[in-house]
């Protein structure tokens, strides 16, 4: 009787030991399962194979980036960072396209009437006309188109206590984004033989106003003149 009980006990003990061992192995197997997530391959910029581009970014895509930066409701300094970060999400060719679209907009706004607005809004200095137009672009498509049609419409954007209406950093957003993404200078990959609407080919301006005749400036931008000219 004792022998039978002993055998039964040993059998039960062995069964439990095997069960426990198998259970531990199962747990160990579960622990070693690793979930591998697929990741997008890194874009490698082939500076040798890359063909120089003269293609502007589509206008809608360009303005969408500007509008997104405005919706973020950030300061001008952070708008520069915001746009640079957005550009870094694009391909190198698209970043070039953003720069070329900017050059085209700057080319199209190289006009006497807008220069008059810049002179009034920046307290009688005209050295930053490029940066003034960059500032206009950064205000978005609607403000830009209104300014081109009538520079005096910029009076709606005048802020109390603001003394300068320029955005120098906007000039560099595409350059910085391209460098960050490719470790190369953007200008080395622009086809300037094809793309000629840039600052190297600005037309000569015939000014229809003079700083020596304030009334001539008032005639072009009456609201701005009244608000800002002293």
C-alpha positions as CSV (number, residue, x, y, z in Angstrom):
1,X,0.0,0.0,0.0
2,X,2.8,2.4,0.9
3,X,4.6,1.4,-2.3
4,X,1.6,2.2,-4.4
5,X,1.1,5.5,-2.6
6,X,4.8,6.3,-3.1
7,X,4.6,5.5,-6.8
8,X,1.5,7.6,-7.2
9,X,3.1,10.5,-5.4
10,X,6.3,10.3,-7.5
11,X,4.2,10.2,-10.7
12,X,2.2,13.2,-9.6
13,X,5.5,15.0,-8.7
14,X,7.1,14.3,-12.0
15,X,4.0,15.4,-13.9
16,X,3.9,18.7,-12.0
17,X,7.6,19.3,-12.6
18,X,7.3,18.6,-16.3
19,X,4.3,20.9,-16.5
20,X,6.0,23.6,-14.6
21,X,9.1,23.3,-16.8
22,X,7.1,23.5,-20.0
23,X,5.2,26.5,-18.6
24,X,8.4,28.3,-17.9
25,X,9.7,27.5,-21.4
26,X,6.4,28.9,-22.9
27,X,6.9,32.1,-20.9
28,X,10.5,32.4,-22.0
29,X,9.4,32.0,-25.6
30,X,6.8,34.7,-25.2
31,X,9.5,37.0,-23.7
32,X,11.8,36.6,-26.7
33,X,9.1,37.6,-29.2
34,X,10.2,40.9,-30.8
35,X,7.9,43.1,-32.9
36,X,9.8,44.6,-35.7
37,X,8.4,47.8,-37.2
38,X,9.0,48.7,-40.8
39,X,10.7,52.0,-41.2
40,X,11.1,54.1,-44.3
41,X,14.6,53.9,-45.8
42,X,16.6,57.1,-45.3
43,X,16.8,59.3,-48.4
44,X,20.4,59.4,-49.7
45,X,21.3,62.5,-51.7
46,X,23.4,61.5,-54.6
47,X,25.2,64.8,-55.4
48,X,26.8,63.4,-58.5
49,X,23.7,62.0,-60.1
50,X,21.4,64.8,-59.1
51,X,20.4,66.9,-62.0
52,X,20.3,70.7,-61.5
53,X,16.7,71.9,-61.4
54,X,14.8,75.0,-62.7
55,X,11.4,73.7,-61.6
56,X,9.4,75.8,-59.2
57,X,7.3,74.2,-56.5
58,X,3.6,74.2,-57.5
59,X,2.0,77.5,-56.3
60,X,-0.7,75.8,-54.2
61,X,1.9,73.7,-52.4
62,X,4.0,76.7,-51.8
63,X,1.3,78.8,-50.3
64,X,0.0,75.9,-48.2
65,X,3.4,75.8,-46.4
66,X,3.1,79.6,-45.7
67,X,-0.5,79.3,-44.5
68,X,0.4,76.4,-42.2
69,X,3.2,78.5,-40.6
70,X,0.7,81.3,-40.1
71,X,-1.9,79.0,-38.6
72,X,0.7,78.0,-36.0
73,X,0.4,81.6,-34.7
74,X,4.1,81.9,-33.9
75,X,6.5,84.8,-33.8
76,X,8.5,85.6,-36.9
77,X,11.6,83.9,-35.5
78,X,9.6,80.7,-34.9
79,X,7.9,81.0,-38.3
80,X,11.3,80.8,-39.9
81,X,12.0,77.6,-37.9
82,X,8.6,76.2,-38.7
83,X,8.9,76.7,-42.4
84,X,12.5,75.3,-42.4
85,X,11.2,72.2,-40.7
86,X,8.3,71.8,-43.2
87,X,10.8,72.1,-46.1
88,X,13.0,69.4,-44.6
89,X,10.1,67.0,-45.1
90,X,10.2,67.6,-48.9
91,X,12.6,66.1,-51.4
92,X,15.8,68.1,-52.3
93,X,14.2,69.0,-55.7
94,X,11.1,70.3,-54.0
95,X,13.2,72.4,-51.6
96,X,14.9,73.9,-54.6
97,X,11.4,74.5,-56.1
98,X,10.4,76.4,-53.0
99,X,13.5,78.7,-53.4
100,X,12.7,79.2,-57.1
101,X,9.1,80.0,-56.4
102,X,10.3,82.6,-53.8
103,X,12.7,84.1,-56.4
104,X,9.8,84.4,-58.9
105,X,7.6,86.2,-56.3
106,X,10.4,88.5,-55.4
107,X,11.0,89.2,-59.1
108,X,7.4,90.0,-59.7
109,X,7.3,92.4,-56.8
110,X,10.4,94.4,-57.8
111,X,8.2,97.4,-58.5
112,X,8.3,101.2,-57.8
113,X,5.0,101.3,-55.9
114,X,5.9,98.5,-53.5
115,X,9.3,100.1,-52.9
116,X,7.4,103.3,-51.9
117,X,5.4,101.2,-49.4
118,X,8.6,99.7,-48.1
119,X,10.2,103.2,-47.7
120,X,7.2,104.4,-45.7
121,X,6.8,101.3,-43.6
122,X,10.4,101.0,-42.6
123,X,10.8,104.6,-41.5
124,X,12.6,106.1,-44.5
125,X,15.1,103.3,-45.3
126,X,15.1,101.2,-48.4
127,X,18.1,99.0,-47.9
128,X,16.0,96.0,-47.0
129,X,13.6,96.0,-50.0
130,X,14.3,92.3,-50.6
131,X,13.6,91.5,-47.0
132,X,10.5,93.7,-47.1
133,X,9.1,91.6,-49.9
134,X,10.0,88.4,-48.0
135,X,7.9,89.8,-45.2
136,X,5.0,90.3,-47.5
137,X,5.2,86.8,-48.9
138,X,5.3,85.4,-45.3
139,X,1.9,87.1,-44.7
140,X,0.2,84.6,-47.0
141,X,-1.2,84.5,-50.5
142,X,-4.2,86.8,-49.9
143,X,-2.1,89.6,-48.3
144,X,0.5,89.1,-51.0
145,X,-1.9,89.4,-53.9
146,X,-3.6,92.5,-52.3
147,X,-0.2,94.2,-51.9
148,X,0.8,93.5,-55.5
149,X,-2.5,95.0,-56.7
150,X,-2.4,97.9,-54.2
151,X,0.6,98.5,-51.9
152,X,-1.5,100.8,-49.8
153,X,-3.5,97.7,-48.6
154,X,-0.5,96.9,-46.4
155,X,-1.9,99.5,-44.0
156,X,-4.1,96.7,-42.7
157,X,-1.0,94.9,-41.5
158,X,0.5,97.8,-39.6
159,X,1.0,97.0,-35.9
160,X,1.2,99.5,-33.1
161,X,4.8,100.0,-32.0
162,X,6.3,98.0,-34.8
163,X,9.1,99.9,-36.5
164,X,10.4,97.5,-39.1
165,X,8.5,95.4,-41.6
166,X,11.2,93.0,-42.9
167,X,11.8,89.2,-42.7
168,X,15.4,88.5,-43.4
169,X,15.3,85.0,-42.2
170,X,12.7,84.0,-44.8
171,X,15.3,84.5,-47.5
172,X,17.4,81.7,-46.0
173,X,14.7,79.0,-45.1
174,X,15.2,76.9,-48.3
175,X,19.0,77.3,-48.1
176,X,19.1,76.0,-44.6
177,X,16.6,73.2,-45.2
178,X,18.6,72.0,-48.2
179,X,21.8,72.1,-46.3
180,X,20.3,70.2,-43.3
181,X,18.9,67.6,-45.6
182,X,21.7,67.1,-48.1
183,X,24.8,68.7,-46.5
184,X,25.2,70.6,-49.7
185,X,24.7,74.2,-50.9
186,X,21.3,74.7,-52.7
187,X,22.7,77.2,-55.2
188,X,25.0,74.5,-56.6
189,X,21.9,72.6,-57.8
190,X,19.9,75.3,-59.4
191,X,19.8,75.5,-63.2
192,X,20.3,79.3,-63.6
193,X,20.8,78.9,-67.3
194,X,17.1,78.0,-67.5
195,X,15.7,79.8,-64.5
196,X,16.4,83.5,-65.0
197,X,13.6,85.2,-62.9
198,X,15.9,86.0,-60.1
199,X,17.8,89.0,-58.6
200,X,20.5,88.8,-61.2
201,X,18.0,89.8,-63.9
202,X,15.8,92.4,-62.1
203,X,14.6,95.1,-64.5
204,X,15.5,98.7,-64.2
205,X,12.9,100.6,-62.1
206,X,11.5,104.0,-63.2
207,X,10.5,105.5,-59.9
208,X,7.2,107.4,-59.8
209,X,7.9,108.9,-56.4
210,X,10.8,110.7,-54.7
211,X,11.9,111.0,-51.1
212,X,12.4,114.7,-51.8
213,X,8.7,115.0,-52.6
214,X,6.7,113.4,-49.8
215,X,3.5,114.2,-51.6
216,X,4.5,111.8,-54.4
217,X,4.7,109.0,-51.8
218,X,1.4,110.0,-50.3
219,X,-0.3,109.8,-53.7
220,X,0.8,106.2,-54.1
221,X,0.1,105.0,-50.5
222,X,-2.2,107.5,-48.9
223,X,-3.3,105.4,-45.9
224,X,0.2,104.2,-45.1
225,X,1.5,107.7,-45.5
226,X,-1.0,109.0,-43.0
227,X,-0.4,106.2,-40.5
228,X,3.4,106.1,-40.6
229,X,5.1,109.0,-42.2
230,X,6.4,111.6,-39.8
